[in-house]
Structure formats: C-alpha cells, structure tokens
Amino acid sequence: MLAGAAELVSRVRGQQGNGIRGAVSIDWPELVAFERTFTDPIPRRKEEGFRGGRGSIPITGVARFAGPDRVAVGGDMLIARYIVVAAGAHARALGVPGEDLMTSSDDFFSLPALPPERIVFIGGGLHLV
C-alpha cells in the first residue's frame, strides 16, 4: 500500500508538463493511519482463526520445545500432534558503519513526517508456514 502511494506520486510528478498539472504529495500521518486500518486487525483475526480451528488453542508466553510433541510454556507442558509456533520477528542489528542512521520498520511507521527526499530500504520480510 505504501509503495503503491509512492509509485502513484512519482508517476504523476513524472507526467507534469505532459497534460498533467497540479502538485501531488503524500500526507504521511494520514497514509500511515489508512495503512493501519488494514494491518492492525491482522493479529486479532489470526488468533480468532486459530480459536475457530478444530482443537486449536492459542497460548501466549515464552515457549521452548521439550520433545517432538511437547512444548513448555511457562510452567505448563503442552503435548500435541501438531504444534504451530508463531514467534514474530524483530529487526537485527547489522553491525555496519552508518547503522546509527538507520531505523527499524516499526520506528519508521511512527515517524511524524516522511524523511528527506531519498530513502533506502534494507532487508525484507519473513514469513514462516
């Protein structure tokens, strides 16, 4: 969604003087708020989906595998034929010069305004099934 908005602004700007007139820009707080209307409900919907599954029980906590069919969560030992671990992800420090000029995607979406004209994205998403 965010890349689409940036592409749209770039395309309109590229056509200035070719029958297209008028300034176009991104209202960053409004765009992020709009994007969050799609992303914020995802964790809740995922958990509701697991609750609706046959025999599925979402459990939150620090977990460790204790055997091929066992997971320890806190003081509880859970035994199941199938276990799904949805661990989430966090940005990892890269240890490169200039790292102090970088920000994580979570922090990026909390910025009150877009950074200057140019942005470089490093890395990519992780999806485990």
Solvent accessible surface area in square Angstrom, and as a share of the most:
residue,aa,sasa,rsa
1,M,101,0.45
2,L,36,0.18
3,A,81,0.62
4,G,40,0.39
5,A,22,0.17
6,A,51,0.40
7,E,100,0.45
8,L,113,0.56
9,V,15,0.09
10,S,72,0.46
11,R,162,0.59
12,V,42,0.24
13,R,129,0.47
14,G,54,0.52
15,Q,89,0.39
16,Q,69,0.31
17,G,73,0.70
18,N,104,0.53
19,G,77,0.74
20,I,74,0.37
21,R,227,0.83
22,G,49,0.47
23,A,114,0.89
24,V,45,0.26
25,S,84,0.54
26,I,48,0.24
27,D,81,0.42
28,W,15,0.05
29,P,82,0.51
30,E,116,0.52
31,L,28,0.14
32,V,7,0.04
33,A,58,0.45
34,F,104,0.43
35,E,25,0.11
36,R,88,0.32
37,T,89,0.52
38,F,104,0.43
39,T,54,0.32
40,D,94,0.49
41,P,31,0.19
42,I,71,0.36
43,P,92,0.58
44,R,133,0.49
45,R,126,0.46
46,K,121,0.51
47,E,67,0.30
48,E,91,0.41
49,G,51,0.49
50,F,86,0.36
51,R,144,0.53
52,G,69,0.67
53,G,33,0.31
54,R,243,0.89
55,G,76,0.73
56,S,46,0.30
57,I,136,0.69
58,P,35,0.22
59,I,87,0.44
60,T,132,0.77
61,G,51,0.49
62,V,139,0.80
63,A,51,0.39
64,R,154,0.56
65,F,131,0.54
66,A,41,0.32
67,G,25,0.24
68,P,143,0.90
69,D,51,0.26
70,R,94,0.34
71,V,10,0.06
72,A,10,0.08
73,V,19,0.11
74,G,69,0.67
75,G,87,0.84
76,D,94,0.49
77,M,95,0.43
78,L,59,0.29
79,I,105,0.53
80,A,42,0.33
81,R,204,0.75
82,Y,164,0.62
83,I,59,0.30
84,V,117,0.67
85,V,78,0.45
86,A,89,0.69
87,A,85,0.66
88,G,67,0.65
89,A,72,0.56
90,H,173,0.77
91,A,83,0.64
92,R,191,0.70
93,A,79,0.61
94,L,78,0.39
95,G,66,0.64
96,V,64,0.37
97,P,135,0.85
98,G,33,0.32
99,E,53,0.24
100,D,129,0.67
101,L,154,0.77
102,M,76,0.34
103,T,75,0.43
104,S,34,0.22
105,S,72,0.46
106,D,110,0.57
107,D,84,0.43
108,F,19,0.08
109,F,55,0.23
110,S,80,0.52
111,L,60,0.30
112,P,114,0.72
113,A,62,0.48
114,L,69,0.34
115,P,44,0.28
116,P,114,0.72
117,E,166,0.75
118,R,216,0.79
119,I,70,0.35
120,V,128,0.74
121,F,154,0.64
122,I,107,0.55
123,G,77,0.74
124,G,76,0.74
125,G,84,0.80
126,L,127,0.63
127,H,151,0.68
128,L,138,0.69
129,V,177,1.02
